[in-house]
Amino acid sequence: MAEAWPALPLEEWRDTYETLHRWTQVIGKVRLVQLPWINHAWHCTLYVTARGLTTGPVPHGDTTFQVNFDFLDHRLTIRTSMGGMRTLRLAPRSVAAFYRDFMDTLEDLDVPVHIRTTPNEVADATPLNLDSHHASYDPAAVTRFWRALSQTDRVLTEFRARFQGKCSPVHFFWGSFDLAVTRFSGRTAPPHPGGIPNLPDWVAREAYSHEVSSAGFWPGGPGLEEAAFYSYAYPEPDGFKSAKVRPADAYYHKDLREFILPYDAVRKAADPDAVLLEFLQSTYEAAANLGRWDRAALERRGGPRG
């Protein structure tokens, strides 16, 4: 049986990660332009499935289509409500070649889409249709990444169920390449300063228009060279960075302005779910208590399970 929480050292799959990141941006941007804007850009995210990631249903006039990444058989499948279906093999190829093949396939299925090809939230803004540099694909590494996403999705969903205030779905942001869930206090927030690479400031300001406590999983990248779980508050209340959170491996990253729990601290624990839930709950409590959230009204106490 495959390891539930597999090792995911960044240095062993960095090239594949950077390629896959841009492939997900191609797919995510299709969802972005085809759906009406939903607050905090919730309309453009991807979702974890039993085999990979999906767009869910995407409207195209009177037709609907869906794009699925399968990270077990390593293929991309596009299906339409008119019965059309095409499959692309996931294998080493450039982002430009992936873009061309995918867009040609949409045309062939009579659901053509045009996207803005500048990648978001990455320093290298080479247009996706011209990117011949990123061209790696290690199937085993991608499967391990998906298994980490799958386990995290399950635990984040358990955590999400404890909250009855406004809360995001558990969803995958292809810009930042992380799986996240966000709770809201219900109060508006001061304007976000923006400054996220290759992301319009108005998008960041709309995303953070209201007070949040957000948490998730990131495979690592600039500023943090390891896979990790994170938790942050916006706006960050006074005393948040020095709050006592659990478990002992968690710490406040002063540059990222987030609490960090290394992925390995979870995967090596005797009870990974309990350790991760402890991190999520204690960092949320730090944000909510210091931010004076109305926890009695926002939190869910018990309730039916099925």
C-alpha positions as CSV (number, residue, x, y, z in Angstrom):
1,M,0.0,0.0,0.0
2,A,1.3,3.5,-0.9
3,E,2.5,5.6,2.1
4,A,-0.4,7.8,3.2
5,W,1.9,10.8,4.1
6,P,4.9,10.3,1.7
7,A,8.2,12.1,1.9
8,L,8.2,15.3,-0.3
9,P,11.7,16.8,-0.3
10,L,11.6,19.9,-2.4
11,E,15.0,19.5,-4.0
12,E,14.1,16.1,-5.4
13,W,11.2,17.3,-7.5
14,R,11.7,21.1,-7.9
15,D,11.9,20.9,-11.7
16,T,8.7,18.8,-12.0
17,Y,7.0,21.1,-9.4
18,E,7.8,24.2,-11.4
19,T,6.5,22.6,-14.6
20,L,3.3,21.2,-13.0
21,H,2.7,24.6,-11.4
22,R,2.4,26.2,-14.8
23,W,0.3,23.4,-16.2
24,T,-2.2,23.9,-13.4
25,Q,-2.2,27.6,-14.3
26,V,-3.2,26.8,-17.9
27,I,-6.1,24.7,-16.7
28,G,-7.0,27.1,-13.8
29,K,-7.1,30.1,-16.1
30,V,-9.6,28.4,-18.3
31,R,-11.9,28.0,-15.3
32,L,-11.2,31.6,-14.4
33,V,-12.4,33.1,-17.7
34,Q,-15.4,30.8,-18.1
35,L,-17.1,31.4,-14.7
36,P,-18.6,34.5,-13.2
37,W,-16.5,36.1,-10.5
38,I,-17.2,34.8,-7.1
39,N,-15.9,36.6,-4.0
40,H,-12.3,36.1,-3.1
41,A,-11.6,34.4,-6.5
42,W,-13.3,31.2,-5.3
43,H,-14.6,30.6,-8.9
44,C,-11.2,29.8,-10.3
45,T,-9.8,27.2,-7.9
46,L,-9.2,23.5,-8.5
47,Y,-10.3,20.7,-6.2
48,V,-8.7,17.5,-4.9
49,T,-10.2,14.2,-6.2
50,A,-9.6,10.6,-5.5
51,R,-7.0,10.6,-8.3
52,G,-5.7,14.1,-8.7
53,L,-7.2,17.6,-9.3
54,T,-10.3,18.8,-11.1
55,T,-11.9,22.0,-12.4
56,G,-15.3,20.7,-11.7
57,P,-18.0,21.7,-14.2
58,V,-17.0,24.6,-16.5
59,P,-19.8,26.3,-18.5
60,H,-19.3,27.0,-22.2
61,G,-22.5,28.4,-23.6
62,D,-25.1,25.6,-23.5
63,T,-22.3,23.1,-23.0
64,T,-20.4,22.1,-19.9
65,F,-16.9,20.6,-19.8
66,Q,-14.6,19.3,-17.0
67,V,-10.9,18.9,-16.9
68,N,-9.3,16.3,-14.6
69,F,-5.7,15.7,-13.7
70,D,-5.1,12.0,-13.0
71,F,-1.9,11.7,-10.9
72,L,-2.1,7.9,-10.7
73,D,-2.4,7.0,-14.4
74,H,-0.8,10.4,-15.3
75,R,-3.2,11.7,-17.9
76,L,-5.3,14.8,-18.4
77,T,-8.9,14.1,-19.3
78,I,-11.4,16.6,-20.8
79,R,-15.1,15.6,-21.0
80,T,-18.0,17.6,-22.3
81,S,-21.7,17.4,-21.6
82,M,-22.2,16.6,-25.3
83,G,-20.4,13.3,-24.9
84,G,-17.0,14.3,-26.1
85,M,-13.9,13.1,-24.4
86,R,-10.1,13.4,-25.0
87,T,-7.1,12.4,-23.0
88,L,-3.6,13.8,-23.0
89,R,-0.7,11.9,-21.5
90,L,1.2,13.6,-18.6
91,A,4.8,13.2,-19.4
92,P,7.9,15.4,-19.8
93,R,7.0,18.2,-22.2
94,S,7.4,21.9,-22.1
95,V,4.7,24.2,-20.8
96,A,4.4,25.7,-24.3
97,A,3.8,22.2,-25.8
98,F,1.2,21.4,-23.0
99,Y,-0.5,24.7,-23.7
100,R,-0.7,24.1,-27.4
101,D,-2.0,20.5,-27.1
102,F,-4.6,21.4,-24.5
103,M,-5.9,24.4,-26.4
104,D,-6.0,22.4,-29.6
105,T,-8.0,19.7,-27.8
106,L,-10.5,22.2,-26.5
107,E,-11.0,23.4,-30.1
108,D,-11.5,19.9,-31.2
109,L,-14.2,19.4,-28.6
110,D,-16.0,22.6,-29.7
111,V,-15.2,24.4,-26.4
112,P,-12.5,26.8,-27.4
113,V,-11.2,29.1,-24.7
114,H,-8.8,32.1,-24.7
115,I,-6.8,33.0,-21.6
116,R,-4.3,35.5,-20.6
117,T,-1.0,33.6,-20.8
118,T,1.1,35.5,-18.2
119,P,1.5,33.2,-15.2
120,N,0.5,34.6,-11.9
121,E,2.3,34.8,-8.5
122,V,5.6,33.6,-9.9
123,A,8.7,35.7,-10.5
124,D,9.4,34.2,-13.9
125,A,6.6,35.6,-16.0
126,T,7.5,33.9,-19.3
127,P,4.1,33.5,-21.1
128,L,2.7,30.0,-20.8
129,N,2.4,29.6,-24.6
130,L,6.1,30.5,-25.0
131,D,7.7,28.7,-22.0
132,S,10.0,26.0,-23.4
133,H,12.3,26.0,-20.3
134,H,10.0,24.2,-17.8
135,A,9.6,20.7,-19.2
136,S,10.0,18.1,-16.4
137,Y,7.6,15.5,-15.2
138,D,8.5,12.8,-12.6
139,P,5.4,10.7,-12.2
140,A,6.4,9.2,-8.9
141,A,7.0,12.6,-7.4
142,V,3.7,14.0,-8.7
143,T,1.9,11.0,-7.2
144,R,3.5,11.6,-3.8
145,F,2.5,15.3,-4.0
146,W,-1.1,14.3,-4.7
147,R,-1.1,11.9,-1.8
148,A,0.0,14.7,0.5
149,L,-2.8,16.9,-1.0
150,S,-5.3,14.1,-0.5
151,Q,-4.5,13.6,3.2
152,T,-4.4,17.4,3.8
153,D,-7.8,17.9,2.0
154,R,-9.3,15.3,4.4
155,V,-8.0,17.0,7.5
156,L,-8.8,20.5,6.4
157,T,-12.3,19.4,5.7
158,E,-12.6,18.1,9.2
159,F,-11.3,21.5,10.5
160,R,-13.7,23.4,8.3
161,A,-16.6,21.5,9.7
162,R,-16.0,23.1,13.1
163,F,-16.9,26.6,11.8
164,Q,-20.4,27.9,11.0
165,G,-19.5,31.4,10.0
166,K,-18.5,32.3,6.4
167,C,-15.8,29.9,5.3
168,S,-14.2,29.0,2.0
169,P,-14.3,25.5,0.5
170,V,-11.1,23.5,0.8
171,H,-9.6,24.4,-2.6
172,F,-6.4,24.5,-4.5
173,F,-5.1,27.8,-5.7
174,W,-3.0,27.3,-8.9
175,G,-1.4,30.8,-8.6
176,S,0.2,30.1,-5.2
177,F,0.1,26.3,-5.7
178,D,-1.3,25.6,-2.3
179,L,-4.3,23.9,-0.7
180,A,-6.2,26.3,1.6
181,V,-9.2,26.9,3.7
182,T,-10.2,30.3,5.0
183,R,-12.4,31.4,7.9
184,F,-13.9,34.9,8.1
185,S,-14.8,37.0,11.2
186,G,-17.6,38.8,9.3
187,R,-15.9,42.2,9.6
188,T,-14.3,44.2,6.8
189,A,-10.5,44.6,6.7
190,P,-8.2,47.5,5.8
191,P,-7.1,47.5,2.1
192,H,-4.5,44.9,1.4
193,P,-1.1,46.4,0.3
194,G,-0.9,44.2,-2.8
195,G,2.6,43.6,-4.2
196,I,2.2,39.9,-5.0
197,P,4.3,39.0,-8.1
198,N,2.3,39.2,-11.3
199,L,-1.0,39.6,-9.6
200,P,-3.1,42.8,-9.9
201,D,-3.3,44.6,-6.6
202,W,-7.1,44.8,-7.0
203,V,-7.3,41.0,-6.9
204,A,-5.4,40.8,-3.6
205,R,-7.5,43.6,-2.1
206,E,-10.8,41.8,-3.1
207,A,-9.4,38.5,-1.7
208,Y,-8.6,40.2,1.6
209,S,-11.6,42.6,1.8
210,H,-12.7,41.0,5.1
211,E,-10.8,39.7,8.2
212,V,-9.5,36.2,7.8
213,S,-7.8,33.3,9.4
214,S,-6.4,31.1,6.7
215,A,-4.5,27.9,6.7
216,G,-3.2,25.3,4.3
217,F,-0.5,23.2,2.7
218,W,2.3,24.4,0.4
219,P,5.1,22.2,-1.1
220,G,7.6,25.0,-0.5
221,G,9.3,27.5,-2.6
222,P,11.0,31.0,-2.4
223,G,11.4,31.8,1.3
224,L,10.7,28.3,2.6
225,E,12.7,25.4,1.1
226,E,10.5,22.6,2.4
227,A,6.9,21.4,2.3
228,A,4.9,22.9,5.2
229,F,1.5,23.7,6.6
230,Y,0.9,27.4,7.3
231,S,-1.6,29.6,9.1
232,Y,-1.9,33.4,9.0
233,A,-4.3,36.2,9.9
234,Y,-5.2,39.3,7.9
235,P,-5.0,41.8,9.3
236,E,-2.5,40.4,11.7
237,P,-3.7,41.3,15.3
238,D,-1.2,42.6,17.8
239,G,0.6,39.8,19.6
240,F,-0.1,37.2,17.0
241,K,3.5,36.5,16.1
242,S,4.4,35.8,19.7
243,A,1.3,33.7,20.4
244,K,1.8,30.2,21.9
245,V,0.7,27.7,19.4
246,R,1.0,23.9,19.1
247,P,2.7,21.6,18.5
248,A,6.2,22.4,19.6
249,D,7.5,22.1,16.0
250,A,5.4,25.1,14.9
251,Y,7.0,28.5,14.6
252,Y,6.3,32.0,13.3
253,H,8.1,32.8,10.1
254,K,8.9,36.5,10.3
255,D,9.4,37.0,6.5
256,L,6.3,35.1,5.4
257,R,4.4,36.5,8.4
258,E,2.8,33.1,8.9
259,F,2.9,30.3,11.4
260,I,4.7,27.3,9.9
261,L,4.5,23.6,10.7
262,P,7.0,21.5,8.7
263,Y,5.3,18.8,6.7
264,D,7.8,16.2,8.0
265,A,6.7,17.0,11.6
266,V,3.2,15.8,10.6
267,R,4.1,12.8,8.4
268,K,6.5,11.4,11.0
269,A,4.0,11.8,13.9
270,A,2.3,8.8,15.5
271,D,-1.0,10.5,14.8
272,P,-0.6,12.9,11.9
273,D,-4.2,14.0,11.8
274,A,-4.2,15.0,15.5
275,V,-0.9,16.9,15.1
276,L,-2.2,18.8,12.1
277,L,-5.6,19.6,13.7
278,E,-3.8,20.8,16.8
279,F,-1.8,23.3,14.7
280,L,-4.9,24.4,12.8
281,Q,-6.9,24.9,15.9
282,S,-4.3,26.7,18.0
283,T,-3.3,29.1,15.3
284,Y,-6.9,29.9,14.6
285,E,-7.5,30.5,18.3
286,A,-4.6,32.9,18.3
287,A,-6.0,34.9,15.4
288,A,-9.6,34.8,16.7
289,N,-8.9,35.6,20.3
290,L,-6.4,38.4,19.6
291,G,-8.6,39.7,16.9
292,R,-11.7,39.7,19.2
293,W,-13.8,37.5,16.9
294,D,-17.2,36.5,18.1
295,R,-16.3,32.9,18.5
296,A,-19.5,31.8,20.2
297,A,-21.5,32.9,17.2
298,L,-19.0,31.6,14.6
299,E,-18.0,28.2,15.8
300,R,-20.0,25.0,15.5
301,R,-20.5,22.8,18.6
302,G,-21.2,19.2,17.8
303,G,-24.0,18.3,15.3
304,P,-25.0,15.3,13.2
305,R,-22.5,13.2,11.2
306,G,-24.5,11.7,8.4
